[in-house]
């Protein structure tokens, strides 16, 4: 599941048939469960990515400071002598680090989107109630 498919799903799920408001109202708990499940899955994925990023930062710090055993980086030797104060800068621009950071940020974007969707799901019952009240008011009942 990716961000685009979640947005497409919400586009379909957010449509309320203004004639069948009762069915839309009964659908709210199912929508809540669906998007809450997705939110929890992506929060766990983000947490996993966070710990992967921490481990990778540590390994890259050892790599750039020359403390990593040579057999661990035999395929990509680092031929520079880096001052201790410059190591964090090298770690930040490392391609592997940036790749994992982008994945982490992607998960954060999905989590933010799902949180906004859940806010709208919570608001849906009030919107349906307001629509019913408006119909009652305009119908003269």
TAKASUL-V692859 format. One record per pair of residues at least 24 apart in sequence whose C-alpha atoms are under 10 Angstrom apart, sorted by sequence separation. I is the first residue (numbers start at 0). J is the second residue. D is the distance in whole Angstrom. If there is no record, write none. Layout:
BEGIN
i->I j->J d->D
i->I j->J d->D
END
This chain:
BEGIN
i->62 j->86 d->9
i->63 j->87 d->9
i->9 j->34 d->9
i->61 j->86 d->9
i->63 j->88 d->10
i->64 j->89 d->10
i->8 j->34 d->10
i->60 j->86 d->6
i->63 j->89 d->7
i->64 j->90 d->10
i->59 j->86 d->9
i->60 j->87 d->7
i->62 j->89 d->10
i->63 j->90 d->7
i->59 j->87 d->9
i->60 j->88 d->10
i->62 j->90 d->9
i->5 j->34 d->9
i->60 j->89 d->8
i->61 j->90 d->10
i->59 j->89 d->9
i->60 j->90 d->6
i->63 j->93 d->10
i->56 j->87 d->9
i->59 j->90 d->6
i->60 j->91 d->10
i->5 j->37 d->9
i->58 j->90 d->9
i->59 j->91 d->9
i->57 j->90 d->9
i->56 j->90 d->7
i->59 j->93 d->8
i->55 j->90 d->9
i->56 j->91 d->9
i->59 j->95 d->9
i->0 j->37 d->9
i->56 j->93 d->9
i->59 j->96 d->8
i->56 j->95 d->9
i->1 j->41 d->10
i->55 j->95 d->8
i->56 j->96 d->7
i->0 j->41 d->10
i->55 j->96 d->7
i->52 j->95 d->9
i->53 j->96 d->10
i->52 j->96 d->7
i->55 j->99 d->9
i->51 j->96 d->10
i->52 j->97 d->9
i->52 j->98 d->10
i->53 j->99 d->10
i->52 j->99 d->6
i->51 j->99 d->8
i->52 j->100 d->7
i->51 j->100 d->10
i->49 j->99 d->9
i->52 j->102 d->10
i->48 j->99 d->7
i->49 j->100 d->8
i->52 j->103 d->8
i->48 j->100 d->8
i->51 j->103 d->10
i->49 j->102 d->10
i->48 j->102 d->7
i->49 j->103 d->7
i->48 j->103 d->6
i->49 j->104 d->10
i->47 j->103 d->9
i->48 j->104 d->10
i->45 j->102 d->8
i->46 j->103 d->9
i->44 j->102 d->10
i->45 j->103 d->6
i->48 j->106 d->9
i->44 j->103 d->9
i->45 j->104 d->8
i->45 j->105 d->9
i->46 j->106 d->9
i->45 j->106 d->6
i->44 j->106 d->7
i->45 j->107 d->7
i->43 j->106 d->10
i->44 j->107 d->10
i->41 j->105 d->10
i->42 j->106 d->8
i->45 j->109 d->10
i->41 j->106 d->6
i->42 j->107 d->8
i->45 j->110 d->9
i->41 j->107 d->8
i->41 j->108 d->10
i->42 j->109 d->9
i->38 j->106 d->10
i->41 j->109 d->7
i->42 j->110 d->7
i->41 j->110 d->6
i->40 j->110 d->9
i->38 j->109 d->8
i->39 j->110 d->9
i->37 j->109 d->9
i->38 j->110 d->6
i->41 j->113 d->9
i->37 j->110 d->9
i->38 j->111 d->9
i->38 j->112 d->9
i->39 j->113 d->10
i->38 j->113 d->6
i->37 j->113 d->8
i->38 j->114 d->7
i->36 j->113 d->10
i->35 j->113 d->8
i->38 j->116 d->10
i->34 j->113 d->7
i->35 j->114 d->8
i->38 j->117 d->9
i->34 j->114 d->9
i->35 j->116 d->9
i->34 j->116 d->7
i->35 j->117 d->7
i->34 j->117 d->7
i->33 j->117 d->10
i->31 j->116 d->9
i->32 j->117 d->9
i->30 j->116 d->10
i->31 j->117 d->7
i->34 j->120 d->9
i->30 j->117 d->8
i->31 j->118 d->9
i->31 j->119 d->10
i->31 j->120 d->6
i->30 j->120 d->7
i->31 j->121 d->8
i->29 j->120 d->10
i->30 j->121 d->10
i->28 j->120 d->9
i->27 j->120 d->7
i->28 j->121 d->9
i->26 j->120 d->10
i->27 j->121 d->8
i->27 j->122 d->10
i->27 j->123 d->7
i->27 j->124 d->7
i->26 j->124 d->10
i->24 j->123 d->8
i->25 j->124 d->9
i->23 j->123 d->9
i->24 j->124 d->6
i->23 j->124 d->9
i->24 j->125 d->10
i->24 j->126 d->10
i->2 j->105 d->9
i->6 j->109 d->10
i->13 j->116 d->9
i->24 j->127 d->7
i->1 j->105 d->9
i->2 j->106 d->9
i->5 j->109 d->8
i->9 j->113 d->9
i->20 j->124 d->10
i->23 j->127 d->8
i->24 j->128 d->9
i->1 j->106 d->9
i->2 j->108 d->8
i->3 j->109 d->9
i->6 j->112 d->8
i->13 j->119 d->9
i->21 j->127 d->8
i->2 j->109 d->6
i->5 j->112 d->9
i->6 j->113 d->9
i->9 j->116 d->7
i->13 j->120 d->8
i->20 j->127 d->6
i->21 j->128 d->10
i->1 j->109 d->8
i->2 j->110 d->9
i->5 j->113 d->8
i->12 j->120 d->10
i->15 j->123 d->9
i->20 j->128 d->9
i->2 j->112 d->8
i->6 j->116 d->9
i->13 j->123 d->9
i->17 j->127 d->9
i->20 j->130 d->8
i->21 j->131 d->10
i->2 j->113 d->9
i->5 j->116 d->10
i->20 j->131 d->8
i->15 j->127 d->9
i->17 j->130 d->8
i->17 j->131 d->9
END
